[in-house]
Amino acid sequence: MNGWIEGIQDSIEYIEQNLTSELDINKIAEKAALSPFYYQRIFGAMCGVTVGEYIRSRRMTLAAQELACSDLKVIDIALKYGYDSPDSFTKAFRCFHGINPTQAREPGTSLRSFAPLHIKISLEGGTMLDYKIIEKAPFTVVGIKKRFDSETSYEAIPRFWDEWSSDMKGLKGTFGICSDMDGKTFDYWIADLYQPWEDIPEGCGIYQVPGGLWALFKCEGPLPDSMQKVNTQIWSEWLPSLKGYALAGNYDLEFYLPPTQDPADTVSYICIPLTKL
């Protein structure tokens, strides 16, 4: 467990040391010895904010402190913290603090502060997480895909499912697949098993899911809440204690059983690719 925690903490310290420089998610993830794909999943689950939100919050905190206690020009502080124009800096500053940058210099002005994160594991009672590890051959799916930003995917992917449900394109929606993560964005597929003798629906494509070991986690209850809850447990509780296996690939998938009359009886699975150490 300590190795995972130390890796994430090392990455946070790297962020803190480079808040006035350009930060690249690949270099940040490298400090934790993780791929950018998995790093962002783990960071969000453990820290409660995305990597981008953390960086913006810390920069806005430090920028406000400098405005309040120095004579530096607003444009100079904006450039220091990565904003190429006063307008973009003012917009971000107002969103975070609720006031314009110049108002931060007025006596008695209230400013928000986001402190540096320090990762600690606190045991507060066991939680049950059902899973099994299986080996599966490669298989091909057919479906529709859309590119998503890691920063907003928790809110945007359920909207994608809502859009699909209004025009299902001949799909049942058996799988949701994250693939081709490049550090900040990834493809998300709504898909079914591909049957070579059937026509590919208009607007759809095919994707081959690699074979290998998979950890399957059972989710029970209404979607998307039940799946997002288990997803958080996987990255914040199960993964730090994982022994004998390592994460594999830059993809994972969700598997959905047919819908039930009562949403409380809904069963789905999160599937994470692994490799044995």
N, C-alpha and C positions, 0 to 999 in steps of 0.2 A: 504493500500500500504506500509506503513512504516514497518509493521511487516515482510513482505517478504524481503524488502531491508535490514533491520537490521539483519535478519537471515543470508543472504548471506554475509554481511559485517562481522558478527561474525565468520563465517567460514573462511573468508580470514585472519582475525586476528589470528585465530588458526593455519592456515598454516604458517603464518609469524613467529609465536612463536616456530614452530617445524620444521623449514627448515633443521636443522642439525640432525633430528630424522627421524625414519621411519614413513611415513604418510600413513594412511589407509583411503580409500574413505568412508568407513562406518562411521568412527569417524568424518570425515570432514562434511559429509552430516548431521550427528546428530546435529551438531552445528547450522544448519539452520532449524532443525525440519522437514527434508525432507528425503524421501527414496533416496538411491544412484542413482537409475534410474532417478528420476525426478530432483534431484540436478544437475546432470551433464548436463541435457538438459537445465535447467534454467541458470546455470553458463555460458555455452557456448554462449547462446543467449544474455545474459546481458553483458558479458565481452569480447566477440569476440575471445576468446581463450579457449581451453579445460583446464580442471583442471590440467592434466598432463603437458601441455605446460606451464601453469603458474608456476607450481612448478619448472620445469626444468629451465625456464628463470630466476626465482628469484635466484635459487641456483647458476647458472652460473654467474649472476651479482655479488653476494657476494663472490664467489670463486675468481673472477678476482680482486676484490678490495683487498682481502687478499694477493693474489700473488704480487700485485703491491706495497703493503705497509708493508709487513712483510717478515721475513726470514724463515717462515715455509716451510718444504719440500713439494714438489708437491704431493707426496703420502699421506702425512698427511692431506692436504686440500681435496684431492680426497676422502679419507675415511670420513672426516668430513661431506661432502655433499652427501654421499650415494653411492659412486662409489668404488667397491671392487678391482679395479686394475688401475694402471696408464694408461694403454691402453684405457680402456673404458672412463676414465675421459678425456684423451687427445682428443679422437674422439668427445665426446660431446662438449668439450671446443672449438675445431676447428670449429665445425658445428655452434656454436653460435657466436663466436667472429671472426672467420676467421683466427686465428693464433694458434700456440701451447702455452700451459701454460707457458713455460719458457720465451717465447717472451713477456709475459705480464709484465715482470720485466725490460724490456728495456726502457730507458727514451724516452718519446714522443710517446709511443705506443698507438694507438687508441683502445679503448675497448667499447663494447656495454653495455648499462645499461637498465634494465627493472624495472621500479619503481613499488612499491606496489600498488595494485588496491584499489580505494576508490569508492564505489558505490554511484552514485547520479542519480536522475531522472530529466531529463531536458525536459520540454514540448516545442516542436517546431512546433506545429500545429497538428491537428487531422489526423489520418489515418483510413480509413474504413476497418473493418474486419467483414465479414458476418459470423454469426454462429447461431446455434439453439441448444437447449438442448432437447433430446428425451430420452425415456425409451425403451430398447430393451431386448427381451428375449435372453437367451444363444443360440449360434449357433455354428455349427461345420464347419471347413474348411478343405480342402485337398490341400496339396502343398509340395513344397520343402523348406528346411530351411538350413541356414548356420550361424555359430557363428561369431560374429563381435566384434571388440574392439571399445569401445566408442570413443577413441581418433581419429580413422581413418574412422569411419562409414560414414561420409558425402561424402567422396570420394569413399569408397569401395562399398557401397550399389548400386549406379548407375552402377558400373562394374558388380555386381551380376545380375542386370536386363539385362545388355548387354549379359552376358553369357547365361542366361535363354532364351533370344530371339533367340539364334542360335539353341536351342534344347528345345522346349517349353513343352515337356513331357505331351502333351495333356491338358495343362492348358491355360486358357485365361488371367490369371494375374489380377483378379478382386481386390485382396487385397494385401497389403504389411503390415505385422504385426510384431511389436517388442514385444518379450515376454521373460520371464525368465531372467530378468536383475539381475546380481549378484553383481553389484557395478562397475565392469569394462567391462564386456562382456555381450552380449545378443544374443538371437536367432532372426533372421529375416526370415520371411516366405514370399514367393511368392505363393499365394493361390487363390482358388475359393471356393464357397459354396460346401460342401460335400453332395452328393446325395447317400444315402445308397444302392440303387439298381445298382449303377455303380461301376465298378472295380477301385481300387486305382492304378493309374499309377505307373509303376516301378520307384523306387527311391523316391517316395513321402510318406508322412505320414499324419496323421490327428491331428488337434488341436482344442479344444473347447474354444471358446471365451466366457468369463463369461457374464451374463446378468447384466443389471443395467442402470444407467444414463450415457449418452454420450453427450459431446459437439462436434458438427459437424461444421467444418470450411471449407468453400468453397474456392477452389484454381482454378484460371482461367489463362490459358496460357501454354506455352511450359514447359515440364518437363525436368529435375528436378527443374529448377529455380523457377517456380511458387510455388511449394510445399515447397521448402527450405525457400523462402521469407516469406510465411505465417507461417511456423514453427517458424521462428525467432520472428515474431510478437506475436505469441501465448505466448512464454515463457518470452519475454522481456516487452510486453505491456499489453496483456490481463490478464495473470495470476496475476501480482502484484495488479491489481485492482479488482480481483474476490472476490465477497462477497456472502455469503450464501451457498457456495459449497467448497469442498476440493477435491484434487486429490485422485484417488482410484487406487489400483492395481499396478502391475509392468509390464504393457503392454499398448500399444496403437496401432492404426491401420490407414492405408491409404486405401481409397476406390477409385477405378478408373472406370469412365464411359468408354464405348467403344471408341476407338480412332477415331479422326476426320481427314478429309483430310487436314485441315489447323491447324497446331499445336497451333496457337493463340486461337483457339476455344476449346481447350482441357479443360475439367472440371474434377476435382478430389476433394477428401475431406480428411481432417485430422480429426480423431476421438479420443477424449481424454476421458477416463473414469472418472466419478465424483461420489462423494457421497454428499448428502445434509446435511448441518449442523443443 
